[in-house]
């Protein structure tokens, strides 16, 4: 019985929401047609009238504008967060590189490979040749460690960090934009940390020590990979990490540089026909890292938009109340407009425009707040790897456009019913203030 009631309520809510959306779309088409008629006939109410009306009622206008601006800011930040995560992970890869993993694994942490497979891949004809005459193929070990945050009050205040073991070719295939300090020495307990970790975890500073895998590791370099996922990683010698994490002789993945873009498919065909390599799969590195952002970005987008939708209902109600108050306070003005010859459709379009103008001004304020958020750096857990990813928000022209449209929809939805009420006031009753 309870399940049936739940299904019925859900169905009614779904039908109600669908009906509201369809009604708004149909009414918008009608308003657009009326607006074109009013504009073409020159009978529209001057827009300066709407602007003055909003400024003369500063308190109610300001409160409503603040609510709308907050919702627009939340909407923009959600889209910026999704874009920031995708941009960060996509920027980690290179279209010139290929990433090889064990079949059936979604990421490097789950994968495992053997030294003989590295040798075969390094000697493959599709692999680019380095200055030393050897193939540019790098074995990499990727492990998660739990790190407590700086000044944490308990051991529970921490997160998983990615530790990446690389060989001599690691920096050649993943060149940092800048390196403060030096490269770690092979065979030593030296490490480099990404700039996104500096100061956030004990020892994550140049010249200090970090403790994990039952050893102390000297931080000799701080890497700047231009905002990619590597900025939240710890790098060290792959052989040392294999011993420390007891992973020898296996490692996680191979990154190799392709001779040309067309070599990827040839390499894939070669691997499928080789009994020693057909348990592996190859992807273009940029595609691998793009796929790592899918679950997290979709979750952030859906959750954020759900929250923004809830807030938008409140903002629409606020705009509706404000516009109803505007109509009530300007009854005689409306009557005067009608007495001067302005038609009902002109009054209707005028009040809708006024509500949309209020929303547009709020959108500008909200986007200013969203722009300021780009100065901050955020971190979260990537659900596909369960490790930390650090990213910046990115405001794009597409997000600005979507936010403005979202604000206009809220303004229209909030102003439609009050505008209808204003247009239906009789001239006699309005001029008498009733």
matplotlib code that plots the C-alpha trace (Angstrom):
import matplotlib.pyplot as plt

x = [0.0, 2.8, 4.6, 1.4, 1.0, 4.6, 4.3, 1.1, 2.6, 5.7, 3.5, 1.4, 4.6, 6.0, 2.8, 2.6, 6.2, 5.7, 2.5, 4.2, 7.1, 4.7, 2.6, 5.6, 6.8, 3.4, 2.9, 6.4, 5.5, 2.3, 4.2, 6.8, 4.1, 2.4, 5.8, 6.4, 3.0, 3.5, 7.0, 5.8, 2.8, 4.8, 2.3, 4.7, 5.3, 8.7, 11.3, 12.5, 9.2, 10.1, 13.7, 12.5, 9.8, 12.5, 14.8, 12.1, 11.2, 14.8, 14.1, 11.9, 13.8, 17.1, 16.0, 14.6, 17.7, 19.9, 18.0, 18.1, 21.8, 22.5, 20.7, 22.5, 25.8, 25.1, 24.0, 27.2, 29.5, 27.9, 28.7, 32.1, 32.9, 31.9, 34.0, 36.9, 37.1, 36.9, 39.4, 41.8, 41.8, 41.7, 44.7, 46.6, 46.9, 48.6, 47.3, 50.9, 51.0, 49.2, 48.2, 48.4, 46.5, 45.3, 42.0, 38.9, 40.4, 39.1, 42.2, 45.9, 45.3, 43.4, 45.8, 48.9, 51.6, 54.9, 58.4, 58.4, 55.3, 57.2, 60.1, 57.8, 55.9, 59.2, 60.4, 57.1, 57.5, 54.7, 56.7, 58.7, 62.4, 64.3, 67.7, 69.4, 67.9, 65.5, 61.7, 59.9, 58.0, 57.7, 56.7, 54.6, 53.5, 50.4, 49.4, 47.1, 48.2, 46.1, 47.4, 46.2, 45.7, 47.9, 46.7, 44.1, 42.3, 42.0, 43.3, 40.0, 40.6, 42.5, 42.2, 43.8, 46.7, 48.1, 51.7, 53.2, 56.5, 58.2, 61.4, 63.9, 61.4, 58.7, 59.4, 60.0, 56.6, 54.9, 56.9, 55.9, 55.4, 57.8, 59.9, 60.9, 63.9, 65.2, 64.3, 64.5, 67.6, 67.1, 67.6, 67.1, 64.3, 63.7, 60.3, 58.6, 55.2, 52.6, 52.0, 48.4, 49.7, 52.1, 51.3, 48.2, 49.8, 52.7, 56.0, 54.6, 57.1, 60.4, 63.2, 60.9, 60.1, 56.9, 56.4, 54.6, 55.2, 57.2, 59.9, 60.8, 60.9, 62.8, 60.9, 63.4, 61.1, 57.7, 56.0, 53.7, 51.8, 49.6, 46.5, 46.4, 45.8, 49.5, 49.5, 47.9, 50.3, 53.6, 56.3, 59.3, 61.6, 59.5, 62.0, 62.1, 58.3, 58.0, 60.2, 58.5, 55.0, 56.1, 54.9, 57.9, 58.1, 54.8, 53.8, 50.5, 50.7, 52.9, 52.9, 54.5, 55.0, 53.5, 55.4, 52.4, 48.6, 47.7, 50.0, 47.5, 45.2, 48.2, 49.6, 46.1, 46.0, 49.5, 48.7, 45.5, 47.5, 50.3, 49.7, 51.9, 50.1, 46.5, 45.6, 46.2, 44.3, 45.6, 44.0, 45.1, 46.3, 44.0, 41.0, 42.0, 42.1, 38.9, 37.1, 38.4, 36.2, 32.9, 31.4, 32.6, 31.5, 28.1, 27.5, 28.5, 26.4, 23.2, 23.5, 24.3, 21.6, 19.1, 20.1, 20.0, 16.5, 15.2, 16.7, 15.3, 11.7, 12.3, 13.8, 10.8, 8.4, 10.4, 10.3, 6.5, 5.9, 7.9, 6.1, 2.7, 3.8, 4.7, 1.3, -0.5, 1.6, 1.1, -2.6, -3.3, -0.3, -1.6, -5.0, -3.4, -1.5, -4.7, -6.5, -3.7, -4.4, -2.0, -3.6, -3.8, -1.1, 1.3, 0.9, 1.3, 4.5, 5.8, 5.5, 7.1, 10.0, 10.3, 10.6, 13.2, 15.2, 15.3, 16.6, 19.2, 20.6, 20.7, 22.5, 25.2, 25.7, 25.7, 28.2, 30.5, 30.5, 31.1, 34.0, 35.6, 35.4, 38.0, 40.7, 40.2, 41.5, 39.2, 39.8, 37.6, 37.7, 37.5, 35.1, 36.7, 40.2, 39.2, 42.1, 42.2, 41.9, 42.6, 41.1, 40.2, 36.8, 36.6, 34.0, 33.4, 31.3, 28.9, 28.4, 27.8, 25.2, 23.5, 23.4, 21.8, 19.2, 18.5, 18.1, 15.7, 13.6, 13.3, 12.4, 9.8, 8.3, 8.1, 6.7, 4.1, 1.2, 1.6, 1.8, -1.4, -3.1, -1.8, -3.1, -6.5, -7.2, -10.1, -9.5, -12.2, -11.2, -7.4, -7.7, -9.7, -6.9, -9.0]
y = [0.0, 2.4, 1.6, 2.4, 5.7, 6.6, 5.7, 7.7, 10.8, 10.5, 10.2, 13.3, 15.3, 14.3, 15.2, 18.5, 19.4, 18.4, 20.4, 23.4, 23.2, 22.8, 25.7, 27.9, 27.0, 27.6, 30.9, 32.0, 31.5, 33.6, 36.4, 36.4, 36.8, 39.6, 41.3, 41.3, 42.7, 45.4, 46.3, 46.4, 48.6, 50.9, 50.7, 49.3, 50.9, 52.7, 50.5, 53.4, 53.2, 49.6, 50.6, 53.5, 51.4, 48.8, 51.5, 53.4, 50.3, 49.5, 47.3, 44.7, 44.8, 44.3, 41.3, 39.6, 40.4, 39.0, 35.7, 35.4, 36.3, 33.5, 30.9, 32.0, 31.9, 28.3, 27.3, 28.7, 27.2, 23.8, 24.0, 25.4, 22.6, 20.0, 21.8, 22.2, 18.5, 17.5, 20.1, 19.1, 15.4, 15.9, 18.2, 15.4, 13.4, 13.9, 13.0, 11.9, 9.2, 5.9, 4.4, 0.6, -1.2, -4.7, -5.5, -5.2, -2.4, 1.1, 2.8, 2.3, 1.5, -1.7, -2.6, -4.8, -5.6, -7.5, -6.4, -8.6, -6.7, -3.5, -4.8, -5.9, -2.5, -0.5, -2.5, -2.2, -0.4, 2.0, 3.3, 6.5, 6.3, 8.4, 10.1, 7.0, 4.8, 3.0, 3.1, 5.9, 3.6, 4.2, 1.7, 3.3, 2.1, 3.8, 3.2, 5.0, 6.1, 7.6, 11.0, 13.0, 16.7, 19.4, 20.5, 17.7, 17.2, 13.4, 10.6, 10.5, 14.0, 12.8, 11.4, 9.1, 10.5, 9.0, 7.9, 7.4, 5.5, 6.5, 5.7, 7.9, 8.6, 9.7, 13.4, 13.2, 11.7, 13.8, 17.1, 19.6, 23.2, 24.1, 22.3, 24.0, 22.0, 19.0, 15.6, 12.7, 10.5, 6.9, 4.4, 6.9, 7.8, 11.1, 12.3, 15.1, 16.5, 18.2, 21.9, 21.1, 19.2, 21.8, 22.8, 20.7, 17.6, 17.1, 17.2, 18.1, 21.0, 21.4, 20.2, 18.4, 14.7, 12.6, 9.3, 6.4, 2.8, 2.4, 4.9, 8.6, 10.2, 13.4, 16.0, 17.4, 18.9, 20.6, 20.0, 22.3, 20.4, 23.4, 22.4, 18.7, 15.7, 15.3, 18.4, 16.3, 13.3, 12.2, 11.0, 8.9, 6.1, 3.2, 0.6, 2.1, 2.2, -1.4, -2.4, -0.1, -1.2, -4.9, -4.9, -6.3, -7.5, -6.0, -2.4, -0.7, 0.6, 1.7, 5.1, 5.3, 7.9, 7.0, 7.6, 9.3, 9.6, 6.7, 4.3, 3.7, 1.4, -0.4, -1.0, -2.2, -4.7, -5.9, -6.4, -8.4, -10.8, -11.3, -13.9, -12.0, -8.7, -9.7, -9.4, -5.7, -2.8, 0.5, 3.9, 7.3, 8.9, 11.9, 9.6, 7.6, 10.7, 12.1, 8.8, 9.2, 12.3, 10.9, 9.5, 12.4, 15.2, 13.6, 13.2, 16.9, 18.1, 16.2, 16.9, 20.6, 21.1, 19.4, 21.8, 24.8, 23.7, 23.6, 27.1, 28.3, 27.6, 29.8, 32.5, 32.3, 32.7, 35.7, 37.3, 36.5, 38.1, 41.2, 41.6, 41.2, 43.9, 46.0, 45.6, 46.3, 49.5, 50.7, 50.1, 53.7, 53.9, 50.9, 52.5, 55.7, 53.7, 52.1, 55.4, 56.8, 54.2, 51.4, 48.0, 45.0, 43.2, 46.2, 46.2, 42.4, 42.5, 45.5, 43.7, 40.5, 42.6, 44.2, 40.9, 39.6, 42.8, 42.2, 38.7, 39.9, 42.4, 39.6, 37.3, 39.9, 40.0, 36.2, 35.8, 38.3, 36.0, 32.9, 34.7, 35.4, 31.7, 31.0, 32.4, 29.5, 25.9, 23.0, 19.3, 16.3, 12.5, 11.0, 8.1, 6.0, 6.0, 6.9, 9.4, 13.2, 15.4, 19.1, 21.6, 25.2, 26.4, 27.5, 30.0, 29.7, 31.7, 28.7, 28.8, 32.5, 32.1, 29.2, 31.2, 34.2, 32.0, 30.3, 33.7, 34.9, 31.7, 32.4, 36.0, 35.1, 32.3, 34.7, 37.6, 35.9, 35.7, 39.2, 40.5, 38.8, 40.3, 43.8, 43.5, 42.4, 45.4, 47.4, 51.1, 52.3, 50.2, 50.8, 54.6, 54.6, 52.5, 49.4]
z = [0.0, 1.0, -2.3, -4.3, -2.5, -3.2, -6.9, -7.1, -5.4, -7.7, -10.7, -9.7, -9.0, -12.4, -14.2, -12.3, -13.2, -16.8, -17.0, -15.5, -18.0, -20.9, -19.7, -19.4, -22.9, -24.5, -22.6, -23.6, -27.3, -26.7, -25.0, -27.8, -30.4, -28.4, -27.9, -31.6, -32.3, -29.6, -31.0, -34.6, -33.8, -31.6, -28.7, -26.1, -22.7, -22.7, -21.0, -18.9, -17.0, -15.9, -14.9, -12.8, -11.1, -10.1, -8.7, -6.8, -4.8, -3.7, -0.7, -2.3, -5.5, -3.7, -1.6, -4.7, -6.7, -4.0, -4.0, -7.8, -7.8, -5.3, -7.4, -10.5, -8.7, -7.5, -11.0, -12.6, -9.9, -10.5, -14.2, -13.5, -11.1, -13.6, -16.3, -13.9, -13.1, -16.8, -17.8, -15.1, -15.9, -19.7, -19.4, -17.7, -20.9, -24.2, -27.6, -28.5, -25.8, -25.3, -21.9, -21.6, -18.8, -18.1, -19.7, -17.6, -15.3, -15.2, -13.9, -13.2, -9.5, -10.5, -13.2, -13.2, -15.7, -16.0, -17.1, -20.2, -21.4, -21.0, -23.0, -25.9, -25.9, -25.8, -28.9, -30.8, -34.2, -33.3, -30.3, -30.8, -30.3, -27.8, -28.1, -26.6, -29.3, -27.1, -27.2, -25.2, -22.9, -19.2, -16.6, -13.8, -10.5, -9.0, -5.4, -3.0, 0.5, 3.3, 4.3, 7.3, 6.5, 8.0, 11.5, 11.5, 14.8, 14.3, 12.1, 10.3, 8.8, 5.8, 2.2, -0.3, -2.3, -5.5, -5.3, -8.8, -9.4, -12.7, -14.4, -16.1, -19.0, -16.6, -16.9, -20.6, -21.2, -18.6, -18.6, -15.9, -16.7, -13.9, -11.3, -8.1, -6.8, -8.6, -10.1, -7.6, -8.0, -9.2, -6.4, -3.6, -1.2, -2.9, -4.1, -5.9, -4.9, -6.9, -6.1, -5.1, -2.1, -0.8, 2.8, 2.9, 4.3, 6.8, 5.1, 1.7, 1.2, -0.5, 1.8, 4.2, 4.7, 4.1, 5.8, 4.1, 3.2, 6.5, 5.2, 5.3, 1.8, 1.2, -0.8, -3.4, -5.9, -6.3, -9.7, -11.5, -14.2, -15.2, -13.2, -14.3, -12.0, -11.6, -9.4, -6.6, -6.9, -5.3, -7.7, -6.9, -8.4, -9.6, -8.3, -4.8, -4.7, -5.9, -3.0, -0.4, -1.4, -2.0, -5.6, -7.4, -10.1, -11.3, -12.0, -12.9, -16.4, -19.3, -20.9, -24.3, -26.9, -30.3, -33.6, -35.0, -34.4, -36.7, -34.9, -32.1, -34.1, -35.5, -32.0, -30.8, -33.6, -32.8, -29.1, -29.8, -32.0, -29.5, -26.8, -24.3, -24.9, -25.7, -22.0, -22.2, -23.8, -25.1, -25.1, -26.2, -23.0, -23.3, -23.7, -20.6, -18.4, -19.9, -19.0, -15.4, -15.0, -16.1, -12.9, -10.7, -13.1, -13.7, -9.9, -9.3, -12.2, -11.2, -7.5, -8.1, -10.6, -8.3, -5.5, -7.9, -9.0, -5.4, -4.8, -8.1, -6.9, -3.9, -6.2, -8.6, -5.7, -4.5, -7.9, -8.1, -4.7, -5.7, -8.9, -7.2, -4.8, -7.7, -9.3, -6.0, -5.4, -8.9, -9.5, -10.3, -12.5, -14.5, -14.7, -16.0, -18.6, -19.8, -19.8, -22.0, -24.6, -23.8, -24.6, -22.2, -24.2, -23.9, -20.1, -20.0, -22.1, -20.1, -16.7, -18.1, -19.4, -16.0, -14.2, -16.8, -16.4, -12.7, -13.3, -15.8, -13.3, -10.7, -13.2, -13.6, -9.8, -9.6, -12.4, -10.7, -7.6, -9.8, -11.5, -8.1, -7.3, -10.1, -7.8, -5.4, -5.7, -4.7, -4.1, -4.0, -4.2, -7.7, -7.3, -10.0, -8.4, -4.8, -4.8, -4.4, -7.4, -7.1, -9.6, -10.4, -11.5, -15.1, -16.3, -20.0, -22.4, -22.6, -18.9, -18.9, -21.6, -19.8, -16.6, -18.3, -19.9, -16.6, -14.9, -17.6, -17.2, -13.5, -14.1, -16.7, -14.5, -11.5, -13.5, -15.7, -13.3, -11.8, -15.4, -16.2, -13.2, -14.1, -17.7, -16.5, -14.2, -15.3, -16.1, -13.7, -10.8, -11.3, -11.5, -8.3, -6.6, -6.3]

ax = plt.figure().add_subplot(projection="3d")
ax.plot(x, y, z, "-o")
ax.set_aspect("equal")
plt.show()
